[in-house]
Amino acid sequence: MGKFKLITKGLVKENPTFVLLLGMCPTLATTTSAMNGMGMGLATMFVLVLSNMVISATAPYIPDKVRIPSYIVIIAAFVTILQFIMQAYTPAMYETLGLFIPLIVVNCIVLGRAEAFANKNSVIDSACDGIGIGLGFTMSLTILGLVREILGSGSAFGFKFIEGDGIIAFVLAPGAFLALAYLIVIFRKITKIE
């Protein structure tokens, strides 16, 4: 499979949010705004790409009995690095995303790609897969956050363009489920994925 196809399959055919329905906890919890969704998506992509590369390189040397715990340790190392970087350079985003950054360690998207792809493919292919799945996750979280922000507060990326209050339900948990459900239907209709 070509490198470009590895990257693009994560955007549409294997989109983690709209097709595979993985990572629903951070998807629903962090997408109260487009900026939060984008931040969580980029953070996950950082960990996904780097952990895929290291897991691909070390997989032949890891015994089957300790494969999953080893993957978790590798992923946890990159999440710790991410936390330090975010605390140093984007403290406001780190505070906003809070508990969900450490939970990237057990995010089923990251663990799933390590098990399903990275341990069976080359380092470069695993990096491309991580980029594609990460971009798909970032895109879907940003779109969901944007929809919720527009409907819930009348703003986009923090810029208010509708006077007054929006529909408060879209900023709360029920709005997340509702907006995600409609976006999944729209995405699958546009892309013809069933």
C-alpha positions in Angstrom: 0.0 0.0 0.0 1.3 3.4 -0.9 2.3 6.0 1.7 -0.3 8.5 0.5 -3.1 5.8 0.7 -1.9 4.9 4.2 -2.4 8.5 5.2 -5.7 9.2 3.4 -7.4 6.0 4.7 -7.4 7.5 8.2 -9.3 10.5 7.0 -12.2 8.6 5.4 -12.2 4.9 5.1 -10.9 4.2 8.6 -11.8 7.5 10.3 -11.6 6.7 14.0 -14.5 8.8 15.1 -17.1 8.6 12.3 -16.4 5.1 10.9 -14.6 3.0 13.5 -16.3 4.7 16.5 -13.2 4.6 18.6 -12.0 7.0 21.3 -15.5 8.2 22.2 -14.6 9.3 25.7 -12.3 12.1 24.6 -14.5 12.8 21.6 -17.5 13.6 23.6 -15.8 15.1 26.6 -13.3 17.5 25.1 -15.2 18.8 22.1 -17.1 21.7 23.8 -15.2 24.0 21.3 -13.4 23.6 18.1 -10.1 24.7 19.7 -10.4 22.0 22.4 -11.2 19.4 19.7 -8.3 20.4 17.6 -5.9 20.4 20.6 -7.0 16.9 21.7 -6.7 15.6 18.2 -3.2 17.0 17.7 -2.1 15.7 21.1 -3.4 12.2 20.2 -1.7 12.4 16.8 1.7 13.3 18.4 1.5 10.2 20.6 0.1 8.0 17.9 2.8 8.8 15.3 5.7 8.4 17.7 4.4 5.4 19.5 3.6 3.6 16.2 7.2 4.2 15.0 8.8 2.9 18.2 6.4 -0.1 18.5 7.1 -1.0 14.9 10.8 -0.9 15.5 10.7 -2.9 18.7 7.9 -5.3 18.0 10.2 -8.2 16.8 12.1 -8.1 20.1 9.1 -8.0 22.5 7.8 -11.4 23.7 4.1 -12.1 23.1 3.4 -12.5 26.8 4.4 -8.9 27.6 3.4 -7.3 24.3 0.4 -5.1 25.5 2.1 -4.0 28.7 5.2 -3.0 26.7 3.0 -1.0 24.3 1.4 0.8 27.2 4.9 1.7 28.6 6.0 3.1 25.2 2.8 5.0 24.8 3.0 6.3 28.4 6.5 7.6 27.8 5.3 9.7 24.8 2.2 10.9 26.8 4.6 12.1 29.6 6.7 13.9 27.0 3.5 15.5 25.6 2.4 16.6 29.0 5.7 18.3 29.7 5.6 20.0 26.3 2.0 21.2 26.8 2.7 22.4 30.3 5.7 24.4 29.1 4.3 25.9 25.8 0.5 25.7 25.9 -0.5 25.7 29.6 -4.0 27.0 28.9 -4.7 24.1 26.6 -3.2 21.7 29.0 -5.4 23.0 31.8 -8.5 22.9 29.6 -8.0 19.3 28.4 -6.9 18.3 31.9 -7.4 14.6 32.8 -7.9 13.6 29.1 -4.2 14.1 28.3 -2.9 11.3 30.6 -5.8 9.1 29.4 -4.3 9.0 25.9 -2.2 6.2 27.3 -5.2 3.9 27.3 -7.0 5.5 24.3 -8.3 2.6 22.2 -7.2 4.4 19.0 -3.6 4.4 20.0 -3.6 0.9 21.5 -5.6 -0.4 18.6 -3.3 1.0 15.9 -0.3 -0.4 17.8 -1.8 -3.9 17.9 -3.5 -3.9 14.4 -0.9 -2.0 12.4 2.4 -0.9 13.9 3.6 -4.3 15.2 3.2 -5.8 11.7 4.5 -3.1 9.5 7.6 -1.0 8.8 8.5 2.1 10.8 7.7 4.4 7.8 4.4 2.8 7.1 3.5 2.9 10.8 4.4 6.6 10.9 2.1 7.2 7.8 -0.7 5.2 9.4 -0.3 7.3 12.6 -0.4 10.5 10.6 -3.5 9.4 8.7 -5.4 8.2 11.7 -4.3 11.2 13.8 -5.4 13.6 11.1 -8.8 11.8 10.8 -9.2 12.0 14.6 -8.2 15.7 14.7 -10.5 16.5 11.8 -13.5 14.8 13.4 -12.9 16.3 16.8 -12.5 19.8 15.3 -15.7 19.5 13.3 -17.6 18.1 16.2 -16.3 20.9 18.5 -17.1 23.5 15.9 -20.7 22.3 15.5 -21.1 22.2 19.3 -19.5 25.7 19.7 -21.6 27.3 17.0 -24.9 25.8 18.2 -24.1 26.1 21.9 -22.5 29.6 22.2 -22.8 31.2 18.8 -19.0 31.4 18.2 -16.3 29.6 16.2 -12.8 29.1 17.4 -13.6 31.5 20.2 -14.8 34.4 18.0 -18.4 35.3 18.8 -20.6 36.0 15.8 -24.1 35.5 17.1 -25.4 37.8 19.8 -27.0 36.2 22.9 -26.8 32.7 24.1 -26.9 29.6 21.9 -28.6 26.3 22.7 -27.0 25.4 26.0 -27.7 21.7 25.5 -25.0 21.5 22.8 -22.3 22.6 25.2 -23.4 19.8 27.7 -23.2 16.0 27.3 -26.6 15.5 25.6 -25.6 17.9 22.8 -22.3 16.0 22.3 -24.2 12.8 21.6 -26.8 14.5 19.4 -24.2 16.4 17.4 -22.0 13.3 17.0 -24.9 11.2 15.8 -25.9 13.6 13.1 -22.3 14.1 12.0 -21.8 10.3 11.7 -24.9 10.1 9.5 -23.8 13.0 7.4 -20.2 11.7 7.1 -21.4 8.2 6.0 -23.9 9.6 3.5 -21.3 11.9 1.9 -18.6 9.1 1.8 -21.0 6.3 1.0 -19.7 4.2 4.0 -22.2 1.9 5.6 
